[in-house]
Amino acid sequence: PIYIKTKDDGKLFRKYYYERKGIDELYMSITQEMSADLTGVESFEKLRILMRRYFLQIECEGIYLFLCSKFPDNENSAIEPDWFSQGYEGDSFLLIGYENYSFIENKNIDFGKFLQNIREQNICEKVYVISPIHYGKQCYGYFVICNSEFPFENQNYYSFLMNIGNAIESIRKQSLLQTMIDKLDAIWSFDALTNVYNRSGLKKYGSRVWEDGMKDKGIILLFMDLDSLKKVNDTYGHEEGDFYIKSFAQILIKIKKHGELIVRYGGDEFLFMAPLSQEKSAVSYVEEIKREIREFNCNSDLNYELDASIGYHIIKPEDKIEMEDAIEIADSKMYEEKKKKKCR
């Protein structure tokens, strides 16, 4: 409490009160604006940009935000709910700092070494306040501020720290959600046996390859059907039949260079979609597949041989045909090839 004995004391009190009130209002404004800005922040890069603005508004000689190293600095990283045990973690890196009128963004600055440097400098006129960044019982990092009255005389300091903790938790949750979405997308779009696209993947990603190709020179479609898969299943079992399918898929993956799309279209049917170019023609793709099949059979000690019937169709931009119709044409050409094989 401040006791007023003289007029001078009253003047000092009023001066102190109005100065204190102005500072309180400033930091209240900062924390309120910060709370709105950080709501739903999606990435650490965005958090860095926003923190730059607020670091500049705080009177201090240095300000630093460290993030625990177990928390990935990548919005696309998988962050499991139990990624970090409760308690305090010393292994942290600098997400963003500000000192000597310049920002520091260097993940190589370790929190432990930072504290060690402070102790070694032994500078008496500097006061560092170190506060853990919490969300619930989880500690996500540390906030350090040097020579500032903000942590001592302002209740908004705790709101400031809480805003940062909420923002980091938002990033964690969104990263976890994105990871789950990616996993579901992989389950939905990829064939589990061969690790190439399935029919759903074709619908989602095939249109991009198709549109890009039709804007340029055109598209090559190869439609393939595995020969003798039923015989392999009946004679050697479905496990060997799965190996038969996977082996052919690996051949298609092997010849894939850039921009092609591989789809397991059905049980023993595959689709290969590639942008038409001068360097790579449909015939060269077919020859390369057949060469890889021959090499596989030569190096294999199996009691059967891998083989496939291949039909191809070239679509030019001026053809004005839908992707599904073009696939049907390639499919019909594949069956023509299969009939020729049986006749031979």
N, C-alpha and C positions, 0 to 999 in steps of 0.2 A: 504493500500500500504506500501511496505517496501522501505525506502530510503537508498541508499548505499552512505556513506560518506567516509569510510576508507576501507583499504584492509581487515581488520578484519570483518567489516560489510559484505563485499562481500563474504568472506569465510562462515560466518554464514548463509548468504542468500542461497548460493549454497548447503550447508549442509541441510538446512531446505527444499529447493526445492527438492533435491533428496530423502530425507526421506519421504517427502509428496508424491512424485511421486510413490515411492515404496509402500506406504500404499494404495494409490488410485488404483494402479494396482492389489494389493492383493484383495481388496474388490470388484473390478470390476470382477476379476476372480471368486470370491466366488459367486456373484450374477448371473453371467452368467451360471456357472455350476449348481447353485441352480435352476434357471429358467428351465433348461433342465430336471433336476431330478424330479421336482415337476409337470411337465406337465402330466396331466391325472392321478395324484395320486388317488387311489381308496378308501382308508380307512384312518381313523385317526391313526391306528396302523402303517401303512406305513409312514404317515406323521411324527409320533414320531421318527421312525428309521432314516428318512432322516434328521430331524432337529438336532438330536444328532451330526451328522457329522459337520453341519455348526455352531452349538453352540461352538464347540471346536476350531473353527478357528477364533473366534472373541475375541479380547482382552478386558476383562471386569472382574468385580468381581462377577457379577451375571447376569443371563439372564433368562427370564420367558415368556412363551406363555400361555395366558389365553384364554379360549373359552367361549362364552356366553352360559349359561346353557340352554337356549331355543333351542340351536342347539344340537340335540341328538348325544351323543358320541357312535354311533352305525351305522355301514355302512348299516345294514339291516333295520333301522328304517325308518318310513314314514316321509318325510320332505316335507311339503307343500310349494308352492311358497311364500305364505304370512305368513310363520311361524314366522317372526320377523318384528315388525314395525320399521320404520325408526327412527334413534336416537341412543342414547348411553344407554347401559344396564349395570347396576352395578352388577347383579347377574351372576358371571362367575366362572369357575373352572380352575385349573391349568392342562393344557394338558401335558406340559413338562417344566422343569426348570433345571438350572445348577448353582450350587454354591458350594464353598469349595471343588472343584475337584470331585464332584459327581452329578449325575443326580437325579432329583426329578420327579416322576410321581405319583401324588396323586390328585385325583379328589375332595378330601375333603378340599383342600386349596381354600378358597373362595377369589375372587379378592378384595372385600371390606375389608375383614379381613386382607388381605395382606397389603393393603394401611394403615389400622389402625395401624398395627404393625410397619410400617415404621415411622409413625408420633410419636408413643409412644417411639420408640428407640431414636429419636431426635439426630441422629448421623450426625454431621455437615460435616464430611469429605467424606460423601457418597452422590453422586448425582444420582438420579434415573430419567430416561427419560421414560415417559409412552406415548405410541403411539397407537391409535386405529387401528385395522386391518379392512380395508375397501374392499368392492367390490361394485363399484358404490356408491349408497347412503346407502348401508347396512353396519352396523357395526357388524362384526362377532366375535370380541374379542379384546384383548389388548396385546401388546408386551411391556415388561419392561426390561430395561437394566441399569445396575449399574456401575458407574465409567468407562465409555468408551468414547473415542473421536469419535467413529463411528457415532453417531447420529448428532454431531455438525459440523464436518469438512469433511464430505464425502457425496456427492450427491447420492452415491450408496445405502445409507441407505433407501431411499424412494423406490428404486427398490427392495430391500430386503423385505420390508413390503408388497409391491405389489405382490411379488412372493407368500408370505404366503396367502394373500387374495385370489389370483387366485386359489391356491391349495384347500382352504376350499370351494370355490364356485364349484370347480370341484367335490369334494366329495358330496356336496349338490345335484348337478345335477344328478350325477350317482346314488345316493341313491333314489332320486325321480324317476328316470328312472326305477330302479330295482323294486320299489314299484308298478309302473304302470304295469311292466311286470308280477309281481306276481299276480296282480289283474286280468289281462287278462288271465293268465294261470288258475286262479281259475274259471273264467267264462267259459273257454274252456274245462277244465278237470273235473269240478264238476257238478253234477246234482243240480240245484237250489232248487228243491223241497225237496230232501232227504239229501242233503249235503254229499253224497257219490260220488265216481267216476262215470262218464258216459263212453260211449264207447271210446271217445277220451282219457279220463284219463286211460282207460285200455290199450290202445295202447302205451301210454307214460310211465306208471309206472308198468303195468302188466308184461312187459318183464323182469323187474328187479327181481320181486318176482319169476317169472318162472325160470329164469336162476339160481338164488341162490338156489332154491329148487332142480333143476335138477342136480346141482353140489353135492348135499348132498343125502338125502334119497328119495326125490321125491316130488310130489305135490298132494294135495287134491283139487278137483274141486266140488263145490256144485252148481247146477243150480236149481233155484227156480222160480215157477210161482204162482202168487196169485190167489187163487180160489175165484170166485164170485165177482170179482171187477166190472164186467159189471153190475151185478145185483144191487150192491151198488150204482153205478153211476146212473142207470136208476130209482132206487127207491128213493134214498135220495139226489141225485144231485152230481155233480162233485166235489164240495167242500168237501163233505163227502168221496168221492172216493180218493181225495188227502190225507185226514187224514188216510185212510186205508193204502195207500202206505207208508206214513211217519211212521206210527206205526210199520209196518214190518221192515222198514229200521232201526228204533231205536232198534229193537230186535237184528238185525245183528251187529249193532254197540256195543250193550251191551255184546255180547258173544265174540267180538273181543278182543284178548289179546295182541299179539305182532307179527308183520310180516304178518298178513293176509291182504287181499285186498278185499274190498266190492265194487261192481259195480252195478248200475242200468242199466241193459243190454238193456231193452226195457221198454215199458209202464208199464207192470206188471211183468216183469222178472228181476231177480237179480242173480248175479254171486258172489260166495264166493270162493276165492282162498287162500289156506293156505299151508305152507311148511309141508310136512309129517314128523311126529315125533312119537316116541314110546308113549309119554304121551297123545297125542291128535290124535285120529283116525277119519276117516270120519263118522263112526257111532256115535261117541260121539258128534261130531258137530251137526249131524242131531237130536239126542235125546235132546241136549241142546236147539236147536231152537224150537222143538215141545213143550218142557217143558215151555219155555218162552211164546209161543203162548197160551198154556192152562192158564198160570198165567194171561196173559193179558185179556183173555176172562172172567176169574173168577172175576177179579177186575173191569171189564168194565160194564157200564150200557147202552151199545149200543143195538140197536134192531137187530144187526147181529153179527156174530162171524168172527173173523180173522182166516184165514186158508191159507195154501200154500202147493203145491205139490213140493217135493224135490227129485232130482236125483243127484247121486254123482258118481264120477269116480276117481280112484287113478292111478297116472302116476308115473312110476319108471324111473330112469335115463336110464336104458337099453332099454326102449320102443322106443326111437328115434322118437318121435312124436312132431309135431308142436303144439303150444298153441291153435291156432284156431281149429285144428282138434280135440284136446282133449275137447274143449268147446262143439263142436258139439256132441260128444259122451255123455257128461254129460247132454246135452239138450235132447237127445233122451231117456236117462234113466229117466229124469224127466217126459216126456210124457208117458212113460210106467207106472210110478207111478200114473199119473193122470187118465189113463185108468182103472187101478185097483180100484181107488177110485170110479169112476163112476159105475163100475160093482158091487161094494159093496153097 
